[in-house]
Amino acid sequence: MPLVPAVIAAKMDLPPEFQAYREKSARLRKFDSGIDHLLREALGKDWLAAGSEAEAEVLSARQRGWRVLRHFYEASIVNSGDLFGYLHMVYDHRELFEEIGAHKTLRAADDLRPLYEQYSGLPSDQEKGDFWHQTRDQRASLEGEAEGMGEFAGLLISFAEAHPDDFPEGLAQNPFSRISEMLDTLRRKDADGSLRERIDSAEGLFEDIFAKLGKGKDDQERPR
């Protein structure tokens, strides 16, 4: 058997930090799935369209807090790397960050508060955007003191593990499966057919993505 070229082998060996991120992300999705299962069982097939009030009747305080923290983690840390733009979540839900032990993020948020208050007091989005860019270097060292991707994920996992009754693990749902489920919900909600063209267009877009990835809809992990 011919040897695998070194360049291919190198691509197959993921950097340890990236592999650790993937493993933690997979674990987080299992806890997410456990909560989703509770909502699906209680609210029915259109649970994704249920409002926050309906969800609050099903979920415990810890589970509701988890969803806030997961949103912060994905939006602020994973997708944008922008703590400043999501400081309002830290200020509004300080107790949640304290509960999981995100002390570095809390200290960074406290240190950034004077800048954030200046930012919040600006009257227009244009001025806020300019301020965000102008203070980027000034904020960098302070934002860098907060928990990073791996640290914050680890805190979330430890918190969930410490409260197994609130965080049963489920089969991690493929993100594309969630999209498909939402499109099905939108179809059922579209009683007059006014959204049909947009929904079909969205489904076509994601089916094209599936095809390019070499997968079909049936390859998705289905909801529990």
C-alpha positions in Angstrom: 0.0 0.0 0.0 1.4 3.4 -0.9 2.3 5.8 1.9 0.0 8.7 2.5 1.7 11.9 1.4 3.0 13.9 4.3 0.9 16.9 3.4 -2.3 14.9 3.5 -1.3 13.3 6.8 -0.7 16.7 8.2 -4.2 17.9 7.2 -5.7 14.8 8.8 -4.0 15.6 12.1 -6.0 18.5 13.6 -4.2 20.9 15.9 -4.9 19.9 19.5 -6.7 23.1 20.4 -9.1 22.7 17.5 -9.7 19.1 18.3 -10.5 20.1 21.9 -12.8 22.8 20.7 -14.7 20.3 18.5 -15.0 17.9 21.4 -16.3 20.5 23.8 -18.7 21.8 21.2 -20.1 18.3 20.7 -20.6 18.0 24.4 -22.4 21.3 24.6 -24.7 20.3 21.8 -25.7 17.2 23.8 -26.9 19.3 26.7 -28.7 21.6 24.2 -30.4 18.6 22.7 -31.6 17.4 26.1 -33.2 20.8 26.7 -34.7 20.8 23.2 -36.2 17.4 23.8 -38.0 18.7 26.9 -39.4 21.6 24.8 -40.4 19.4 21.9 -42.2 16.9 24.2 -44.1 19.7 26.1 -44.8 22.1 23.2 -45.3 19.8 20.2 -43.9 19.7 16.7 -43.9 23.4 16.3 -41.9 24.0 19.5 -39.3 26.1 17.6 -42.0 28.8 17.1 -43.1 28.9 20.7 -42.5 32.1 22.5 -40.3 32.7 25.5 -43.3 32.6 27.9 -44.2 29.1 26.7 -40.6 28.0 27.1 -40.5 29.5 30.6 -43.4 27.2 31.7 -41.4 24.2 30.7 -37.8 25.0 31.6 -36.2 25.4 35.0 -34.3 28.6 36.0 -31.0 26.8 35.3 -32.1 25.7 31.9 -33.3 29.1 30.9 -30.1 30.6 32.2 -28.1 28.0 30.1 -29.8 29.2 26.9 -28.8 32.8 27.7 -25.2 31.7 28.3 -25.1 29.5 25.2 -26.3 32.4 23.1 -23.6 34.6 24.6 -20.9 32.0 24.0 -21.8 31.4 20.4 -22.5 35.0 19.5 -19.8 36.8 21.4 -16.9 34.3 21.7 -17.2 31.8 18.9 -18.7 33.7 16.0 -17.5 37.3 16.5 -14.8 37.4 19.1 -16.4 40.6 20.3 -17.0 40.9 24.0 -17.7 44.6 23.9 -20.7 44.2 21.6 -22.3 41.7 24.0 -21.5 43.4 27.3 -25.2 44.1 27.8 -25.8 40.4 28.3 -23.1 40.3 31.0 -24.6 43.3 32.8 -28.2 42.1 32.5 -27.4 38.6 33.6 -24.5 39.0 35.9 -25.9 36.3 38.2 -25.7 33.7 35.5 -22.0 34.4 34.8 -21.3 34.2 38.6 -23.1 30.9 38.8 -20.9 29.2 36.3 -17.7 30.9 37.7 -17.0 33.2 34.7 -15.0 35.5 36.9 -12.6 36.7 34.2 -15.5 37.8 32.0 -17.1 39.6 34.9 -13.9 41.5 35.7 -13.3 42.4 32.1 -16.9 43.6 31.9 -16.4 45.8 35.0 -13.2 47.3 33.6 -14.9 48.0 30.3 -18.0 49.6 31.8 -16.8 53.3 31.5 -16.2 52.8 27.8 -19.5 50.9 27.4 -21.4 53.7 29.1 -19.9 56.2 26.7 -20.8 54.0 23.8 -24.4 53.5 25.1 -24.9 57.2 25.5 -24.2 58.0 21.8 -27.3 59.0 19.9 -26.9 57.2 16.6 -25.8 53.8 15.2 -23.2 55.6 13.1 -21.6 57.2 16.1 -21.7 53.9 18.0 -20.0 52.2 15.0 -17.3 54.8 14.9 -16.7 54.6 18.6 -16.5 50.8 18.4 -13.8 51.0 15.8 -11.9 53.9 17.4 -11.6 52.2 20.8 -10.8 48.7 19.5 -7.1 48.9 20.3 -7.8 50.5 23.7 -10.3 47.7 24.6 -8.2 44.8 23.3 -6.2 44.1 26.4 -9.2 44.3 28.7 -11.3 42.0 26.4 -8.4 39.6 26.3 -8.7 39.1 30.0 -12.1 37.4 29.7 -12.4 33.6 29.4 -11.5 32.3 26.0 -13.4 29.8 23.9 -12.1 26.7 25.6 -12.3 28.1 29.1 -15.9 29.3 28.8 -17.0 26.1 27.2 -15.3 24.2 30.0 -17.2 26.3 32.6 -20.5 25.5 30.9 -19.8 21.8 30.7 -18.8 21.7 34.4 -21.9 23.5 35.4 -24.1 21.1 33.4 -22.3 18.1 34.9 -22.9 19.5 38.4 -26.7 19.6 37.8 -27.6 16.4 35.9 -31.3 16.7 36.7 -31.4 20.0 34.8 -29.1 18.9 32.0 -29.9 15.4 30.6 -27.8 14.7 27.6 -29.4 13.9 24.3 -28.2 13.0 20.8 -26.5 16.1 19.4 -28.6 17.4 16.6 -27.1 18.3 13.3 -27.5 22.1 12.8 -28.9 21.4 9.3 -31.6 19.2 10.9 -32.6 22.2 13.0 -33.0 24.3 9.9 -35.1 21.6 8.2 -37.3 21.4 11.3 -37.8 25.1 11.3 -38.7 25.2 7.6 -41.3 22.5 8.3 -42.7 24.6 11.1 -42.9 27.7 8.9 -44.8 25.7 6.3 -47.4 24.6 8.8 -47.7 28.2 10.1 -48.0 29.6 6.6 -51.8 29.0 6.3 -52.4 31.4 3.4 -49.3 30.3 1.5 -47.9 33.9 1.4 -44.4 32.6 2.5 -44.3 29.5 0.3 -41.9 31.0 -2.3 -39.5 32.2 0.4 -39.6 28.9 2.3 -39.0 26.9 -0.9 -36.1 29.2 -1.8 -34.5 28.7 1.6 -34.9 24.9 1.4 -33.4 24.9 -2.1 -30.4 26.9 -0.7 -29.8 24.4 2.1 -30.3 21.4 -0.1 -27.6 22.8 -2.4 -25.3 23.1 0.7 -26.1 19.5 1.6 -25.2 18.4 -1.9 -21.9 20.2 -1.9 -21.1 18.6 1.4 -21.9 15.2 -0.1 -24.9 14.7 2.1 -28.6 14.5 1.7 -31.4 15.3 4.0 -31.6 11.7 5.2 -28.0 11.9 6.4 -29.0 14.4 9.2 -29.3 13.3 12.8 -33.0 13.4 13.3 -34.7 15.1 16.4 -35.5 12.8 19.3 
